[in-house]
């Protein structure tokens, strides 16, 4: 076996050594493998910018074979995060560390066709069954470790991206290492309850990818391209994103409604349709009156997916033409604006055709000057809500014209549906409605 597959990135690692921004301090040390195994509880191989473990058994076996033959292995990069005792985050090399530790735990075997090492058979050996001399060689194998000290999060993420240059990181795994508030907001969305109920796994940061696409759609106010180049641009241009901004609240509100509609594990919520379902629900929240809506939406979606599966089981010439198109839209170019819009409109049309009672909100939300004056005089300049007051007297410069039946619930913007309110009462009513 050739060691070149492990040493090929050496020059890239050397380039990264020379990339020192700000006050970052890099100290190169040699650690024996058995020593790293002994303090593994203090070495975090999965800080939040790292990708999950992706190495297969063949890659792990090749690394161990490289070590027992005393070939070179590229150095590791750790960030020192605490002292007394020292603790570290792994910036680069987590796959290698995990493979080494699994070998020490007898969870990795050398391949059955491994060539002898210096005439000593090693095929199929675990750590504990290696000949003593080779086991000692593993124990004292010196691994070069570059320890990053006095560094901040942005510098570490920059270093991580540079070290991964040329490797097979997926686009979302790279974005997860971007500095800035947008990355943080997207990554925090993954902990939302809805992602514990979907029918797909978080392999290679799939949840982060879907969350990023959802944020991009909400920022645009509707279907747009959510391709990797678009998401990269969003992360860069929104490094100072405010997690309390209206867009952020809209995302949280829609995801929370989704989790209320689907309170249990729902295998039908697949990666290919979660974005579409989000778009449908977001459009409904903006444009339609949603009363007693949750059971309606859940039943419709489960029925929609049942029909989709039934249609896909048919030969294409026997399937409904629109369902054939839908199958194409969820199979190809799923992240294009045209595909997302078509899927959203198809699903929305399906829902509204089954439930025609779902009606549009009144287009006019704000009361006109004339309407306000009529309400103010009719209510004799007194607060009608009386939540925080006892029908307080109002002045024209300090009062609110409130919908008796909330606009979000289909209330019309008419004098009949208007009422005078003092600001504390009206704001209190809004807070109670949002709770």
Secondary structure, DSSP 8 states (H G I E B T S, - for coil): --THHHHTTHHHHHHHHT---TT-EEEEEEEEHHHHHHTGGGEES--TTS------HHHHHHHHHHHHTT-----EEEEEEETTTTEEEEEE-HHHHHHHHHHHTT-----TT---BTTB--TT--TTTS-HHHHHHHHT-EEEEEEEES--HHHHHHHHHHHTTTS---HHHHHTT--SHHHHHHHHHTTSGGGGSSSS--GGGHHHHHHHHHHHHHHHTS-----HHHHHHHHHHTTT--TTSHHHHHHHHHHHHHHHH--S--TT--HHHHHHHHHHHHHHHHHB--SS-HHHHHHHHHHHHHHHHHHHTS-TTTS-HHHHHHHHHTTSSTTSHHHHHHHHHHHHHHHHHH-TT--B--S--S--HHHHHHHHHHTTTB-S--SSSSS-B-BTTB-EEEESS-GGGT---SSTTEEEE-HHHHHHHHHHHH-
